[in-house]
């Protein structure tokens, strides 16, 4: 945006104010907004405009009548008010300069203790980069296969445990591969490195998306798109655009979601080797976008297209590795979710339940995610006992994976349960929730 439209920085004195630091640390936005108003002269109407909130919502927050907990809203506040990411427990925002507005809490004097010696023995973070400059790295096709194998391993671990703990390793490998691209190499090796870098960037974006840190996710998805464009990998560009489309449905931006998936389909159709499995996956993402818009006929048409493409799949198809996850079970559960988004709960329940019976036990996040969807469709039909039992069963896989996206679906189910909160089966579910997932249950509204 033009410089004149960029949000102004908050006064440095406010960012080092202990009260502001504490309010940000606990995400007390009533205090944050009041401090921004009194000490920076930014009034509620301006806060609303900067943070893409309604003035009435800002007023409710200041009055203590509403809490803001969704990660995408917190990110908008950080970006709109120019609050450094670390103050709100977020990653560094894209607009932050390396040394600007770095705020640290005052250290409390402590008695002298012997610090652990192992971390001190490690070299500084810049040493590896310096040593890499002094060494000409020799790469072969075997090296590229090793990179691809590690990426497949990351995806498996992401399914089982979530991406939060994996992200530092993935980002480190991405930086390493991008560094390798700076050297002159045979075209086949260089082409392979670009593809690997694109996959690592998309995987990094996915871990941020799963954590509901949407701005960071979009930054890495865009980087993946640019890397894939360097080698004209149109199928992979379609894959990245499909990820951005899915993110749009979570951010309640269905028009953006539809635009991204339409662009993805254009890229896929323009590639000579696009497989039916890729086209089927993209049609299902289109169905999600239409369902979020509430377009029933368009959703059903896109679902039909997804199934028609899937029927054309052959074992000999040269499917890229990143789309092999889209098997029959995934097609069925996604079809159910699309119907669920339209409010067609009976159809959705049957499909999602069928897919859950087939789903691999190792896919912890998928099982939790799909179980909460199943519980919501059952509750929509008035099946309170079934819904609470399904949601209770989902708590075990949910506890095994660090995924804010799964936690978000749990919160949505809990909110939907509000009219029945005093029923014995609902009380039993809540007791089990607080036992298995205390950090999540602590953030639920009473």
C-alpha positions, -999 to 999 in steps of 0.1 A, spaced: 0 0 0 12 36 -5 32 50 25 4 75 33 -19 45 39 4 25 61 -5 24 98 16 47 119 39 31 145 29 33 181 49 57 203 80 39 216 71 51 251 39 31 249 56 -1 237 79 0 267 52 9 291 50 -20 317 12 -19 316 11 -22 278 36 -51 279 15 -69 305 -17 -63 286 -2 -76 254 13 -106 272 -21 -118 285 -39 -105 254 -62 -82 274 -74 -62 244 -97 -41 266 -66 -26 283 -46 -26 250 -73 -5 232 -77 18 262 -39 24 263 -38 30 226 -66 55 228 -52 75 258 -15 73 251 -14 72 213 -45 92 205 -59 64 183 -97 64 190 -120 33 187 -132 42 152 -96 43 140 -88 11 159 -117 -6 142 -106 6 107 -70 -4 112 -78 -39 126 -107 -47 102 -132 -48 131 -166 -31 135 -167 0 158 -194 -18 179 -171 -48 183 -142 -26 195 -166 -8 219 -178 -41 233 -141 -52 239 -133 -19 257 -164 -23 278 -153 -59 288 -184 -74 270 -164 -94 244 -130 -112 243 -109 -116 212 -93 -150 210 -92 -160 173 -56 -160 160 -65 -142 127 -81 -114 147 -51 -111 170 -28 -110 139 -50 -82 124 -46 -62 157 -9 -67 157 -6 -55 121 -32 -28 122 -18 -12 154 19 -21 147 23 -41 179 55 -62 175 46 -99 171 65 -111 201 45 -89 225 14 -108 216 30 -142 214 31 -142 176 60 -147 151 78 -117 138 55 -97 116 65 -91 80 66 -53 85 90 -55 115 126 -44 108 154 -64 125 161 -40 153 130 -18 155 107 -19 184 124 -48 202 109 -48 236 122 -70 264 107 -73 299 128 -60 328 149 -89 341 144 -99 377 177 -101 396 184 -138 404 210 -155 425 240 -168 407 233 -202 392 254 -226 372 240 -225 337 238 -257 316 270 -260 296 257 -279 265 239 -250 247 269 -227 253 291 -252 234 270 -248 203 283 -223 176 263 -192 170 235 -192 144 257 -174 117 286 -199 118 269 -225 96 262 -199 70 298 -187 70 312 -222 67 288 -229 39 303 -200 19 337 -216 23 326 -249 9 315 -258 -26 286 -282 -20 285 -311 -45 249 -323 -52 236 -353 -70 202 -368 -78 207 -389 -46 209 -357 -26 177 -344 -41 160 -377 -32 172 -374 3 156 -339 5 123 -353 -9 124 -381 16 128 -357 45 98 -337 32 77 -368 31 88 -375 67 78 -340 78 43 -345 64 39 -378 82 50 -362 115 27 -332 108 -3 -356 105 6 -374 137 18 -345 159 11 -311 142 37 -288 127 46 -265 156 76 -285 168 87 -293 132 87 -257 119 122 -247 130 137 -277 113 116 -271 81 125 -234 80 162 -243 85 161 -267 56 143 -242 35 170 -216 41 197 -242 34 182 -251 0 176 -215 -10 213 -209 -2 222 -238 -25 202 -222 -53 228 -193 -54 255 -216 -68 258 -226 -105 247 -262 -110 236 -285 -138 201 -276 -150 185 -308 -138 199 -303 -103 189 -267 -102 154 -275 -114 151 -301 -86 163 -277 -60 137 -251 -70 110 -278 -66 123 -289 -32 125 -252 -20 89 -247 -32 77 -278 -13 95 -267 19 80 -232 16 45 -246 12 50 -270 41 61 -240 63 31 -221 52 9 -251 61 23 -253 96 15 -216 101 -20 -221 86 -26 -250 110 -16 -227 138 -41 -201 125 -12 -176 119 -27 -166 86 -5 -137 76 27 -158 81 11 -187 62 3 -164 32 39 -151 31 53 -186 28 26 -198 4 34 -168 -19 71 -177 -17 63 -213 -27 43 -200 -56 72 -179 -68 97 -207 -65 74 -231 -85 69 -204 -111 107 -203 -117 106 -238 -130 71 -235 -146 57 -263 -123 20 -254 -129 7 -284 -111 25 -274 -79 14 -238 -84 -21 -251 -85 -14 -270 -53 -2 -238 -35 -32 -218 -47 -55 -246 -34 -39 -242 0 -45 -205 -1 -81 -212 -12 -86 -234 19 -72 -207 41 -97 -183 27 -126 -205 39 -111 -204 74 -107 -166 73 -143 -163 62 -132 -149 29 -152 -171 5 -148 -148 -25 -110 -149 -21 -112 -187 -17 -131 -191 -49 -107 -168 -68 -77 -188 -56 -91 -222 -65 -103 -209 -99 -67 -198 -106 -55 -231 -94 -77 -250 -118 -65 -227 -147 -29 -235 -138 -37 -273 -136 -55 -273 -170 -27 -255 -187 -1 -282 -176 2 -311 -200 7 -337 -173 -20 -328 -148 -35 -360 -134 -72 -368 -126 -63 -370 -88 -50 -334 -89 -82 -322 -107 -104 -341 -83 -87 -325 -53 -91 -290 -69 -128 -296 -76 -133 -305 -40 -116 -272 -29 -139 -254 -53 -169 -271 -36 -156 -258 -2 -155 -223 -16 -190 -225 -30 -204 -241 2 -189 -213 23 -206 -188 0 -239 -208 5 -242 -216 -32 -259 -250 -31 -262 -258 -68 -225 -248 -75 -214 -268 -45 -232 -299 -58 -218 -294 -93 -182 -291 -80 -187 -323 -58 -199 -341 -89 -169 -329 -109 -146 -341 -80 -161 -376 -81 -160 -378 -119 -123 -369 -120 -116 -394 -92 -133 -422 -112 -107 -416 -140 -77 -423 -117 -54 -451 -128 -26 -468 -109 -2 -458 -137 -10 -421 -134 22 -400 -127 7 -384 -96 30 -359 -78 38 -371 -43 21 -341 -27 -14 -352 -39 -12 -389 -30 -29 -381 3 -61 -375 -16 -74 -410 -17 -110 -424 -16 -113 -419 21 -103 -382 18 -127 -377 -11 -156 -391 10 -148 -371 41 -143 -339 21 -176 -345 4 -193 -349 38 -177 -316 50 -189 -298 19 -225 -310 26 -220 -301 62 -211 -265 53 -243 -263 34 -263 -275 64 -271 -308 48 -264 -326 81 -279 -360 75 -259 -365 43 -228 -351 59 -231 -374 89 -233 -406 68 -203 -397 47 -180 -385 75 -188 -415 97 -180 -438 68 -147 -421 61 -137 -422 98 -141 -459 99 -116 -461 70 -91 -434 82 -57 -444 94 -51 -444 131 -18 -426 127 -35 -395 112 -42 -380 146 -51 -345 134 -74 -358 106 -92 -381 130 -98 -353 155 -107 -328 129 -132 -351 111 -147 -363 144 -155 -328 155 -172 -322 121 -192 -354 126 -202 -343 161 -214 -310 148 -235 -327 121 -251 -350 147 -259 -320 170 -274 -302 140 -299 -331 138 -307 -330 176 -287 -362 183 -271 -348 215 -260 -382 230 -243 -392 197 -227 -358 193 -212 -358 228 -199 -393 225 -183 -386 191 -167 -354 205 -155 -372 236 -138 -399 213 -122 -370 194 -104 -357 225 -78 -384 225 -64 -378 190 -68 -340 196 -46 -342 227 -19 -360 206 -15 -332 181 -5 -295 185 -30 -279 161 -48 -246 168 -70 -255 138 -83 -286 156 -87 -266 188 -107 -241 169 -131 -268 157 -134 -280 193 -143 -245 204 -169 -242 177 -185 -275 188 -184 -263 224 -202 -231 215 -228 -250 195 -234 -271 227 -244 -241 247 -282 -247 248 -276 -282 262 -247 -273 286 -265 -286 317 -276 -320 302 -257 -349 319 -241 -361 286 -228 -326 279 -215 -322 315 -197 -356 311 -181 -344 278 -170 -311 294 -155 -330 324 -135 -352 300 -124 -322 280 -110 -304 310 -92 -336 320 -76 -343 287 -71 -308 272 -69 -284 301 -51 -256 281 -79 -256 255 -107 -260 281 -93 -231 300 -100 -208 270 -136 -219 266 -164 -196 277 -183 -209 307 
